[in-house]
Amino acid sequence: MGESAGLRLPGSVVAVYGGPLVLALGLGGLVIAVLGASLPAGWAAGGRTAVALRAE
């Protein structure tokens, strides 16, 4: 699986977790990264400082 995607995963990783689980873990990490990058920005945009800057 890793070779077809251009990645070199050690055989021990695939043997322990299995192909579908490695894929699910990778997608889960991607979701966490996207949410971690977007949620703080949305929270900060609703803050008092951002509202005051938009009002000027």
C-alpha positions as CSV (number, residue, x, y, z in Angstrom):
1,M,0.0,0.0,0.0
2,G,2.7,2.5,0.9
3,E,4.8,1.7,-2.2
4,S,1.8,2.4,-4.5
5,A,1.2,5.8,-2.8
6,G,4.9,6.7,-3.1
7,L,5.5,6.2,0.6
8,R,8.0,3.9,2.2
9,L,6.3,2.6,5.2
10,P,8.2,0.0,7.2
11,G,6.8,-3.5,6.8
12,S,6.5,-3.7,10.6
13,V,4.0,-0.8,10.6
14,V,1.8,-2.4,8.0
15,A,2.1,-5.9,9.6
16,V,1.0,-4.6,13.0
17,Y,-1.8,-2.2,12.0
18,G,-2.9,-3.5,8.6
19,G,-3.5,-1.5,5.4
20,P,-7.1,-0.2,6.1
21,L,-6.3,0.9,9.6
22,V,-3.1,2.8,8.5
23,L,-5.3,4.6,5.9
24,A,-7.9,5.4,8.5
25,L,-5.3,6.7,10.9
26,G,-3.8,8.9,8.2
27,L,-7.2,10.3,7.3
28,G,-8.0,10.9,11.0
29,G,-4.8,12.8,11.3
30,L,-5.6,14.9,8.3
31,V,-9.1,15.8,9.8
32,I,-7.5,16.8,13.1
33,A,-5.0,19.0,11.3
34,V,-7.7,20.8,9.3
35,L,-9.9,21.3,12.3
36,G,-7.0,22.5,14.4
37,A,-6.1,25.0,11.8
38,S,-9.6,26.3,11.1
39,L,-11.4,26.3,14.4
40,P,-9.0,28.8,16.2
41,A,-9.2,31.2,13.3
42,G,-13.0,31.1,13.4
43,W,-13.0,31.6,17.2
44,A,-10.6,34.5,17.0
45,A,-12.7,36.2,14.2
46,G,-15.6,36.5,16.7
47,G,-13.5,38.0,19.5
48,R,-13.8,41.6,20.8
49,T,-10.6,42.7,19.1
50,A,-11.8,41.5,15.7
51,V,-15.2,43.1,16.1
52,A,-13.5,46.4,17.1
53,L,-11.2,46.3,14.1
54,R,-14.1,45.6,11.7
55,A,-16.1,48.6,13.2
56,E,-13.3,51.1,12.3
